[in-house]
Amino acid sequence: MDYTHLGRTGLTVSRLCLGTMNFGPVTPEQDSFTIMDAAHDNGINFFDTANVYGRDKGKGATEEIIGRWFAQGGERREKTVLATKVYGDMTDRPNDAKLSALNIRRALDASLKRLQTDYIDLYQFHHVDRATPWDEIWQAMEVAVQQGKILYAGSSNFAGWHIAQAQEVAARRNYTGLVSEQSIYNLLKREIELEVIPAAQSYGLGIIPWSPLNGGLLGGIIRKDYEGVRRLEGRSKEAVDALRPQIEAYEDFAAELGHEPGDVALAWLLAQPAVTAPIVGPRTLEQLEAGIRALDLHLDDKALARLDEIFPGHKPAPEDYAW
């Protein structure tokens, strides 16, 4: 496993981040335990979750599964850089959502209880809260740091100007501010190259891409349909039909390289200088192993250029659309 620092921090994290959103609603608890143990065995020390994960099992269910896994001991917690999130509605009460100082305090304590730990390594804002002043947000986070409940703060789904706004207020308070941004980023979804990545690089934030295979569209979906492994229907079929020429060219190129399409998609992300660690969210142990396999694939400049031809990206704004 390769490791890097998270943004401008001294925190060392694996080049892959284990996403846990499927734990509980899709992946049974014991299978989730097996996947987390296998992640550690393969050197993955960076785990991502959120307080709202759980779906039909109930919000908070995924954090509870991770907490019970930690409770088994074996230095599972000590070996893990743990990231969770705050913002989403946990109840129908008006103060149990978003980023008020009150909700940050309550949500953090509730996550700590579910996760059976006394601190969170990376506490992330799941979405920007346009109604709460940054001074209030940072004051709440500073208190949490002083209490030893969190170490670092991160954002998720922020625009570039949100990052700049957050960092400028943090600087006035002599506070570290954000150290990472978690955004959707993959060969098909490259909009963050316009402003989010430039802002993150300027302020020293690491990028943690979610949905690296864009919901499976970059995982060999057309070939799997032909082979009867995965049937295209509903929104997946509509998405493939709209992008079929690009996806077919991509799958053909992956075959030329002699690698699985999903491996190529992850390898492309790992080759992007702003990226710290793509999030792989396996439903099964086999899917985790496939993600780890991509670490051995290194794309040369010619291959990267070909992928840019198939899936054109963006220059930083404003040069992308002006002079």
Beta strands, then each sheet from edge to edge (+ up, - down):
strand 1: 3-5
strand 2: 12-14
strand 3: 17-19
strand 4: 46-48
strand 5: 81-86
strand 6: 120-125
strand 7: 150-156
strand 8: 178-184
strand 9: 206-210
strand 10: 279-280
sheet 1: 1+ 2-
sheet 2: 9+ 8+ 7+ 6+ 5+ 4+ 3+ 10+
end
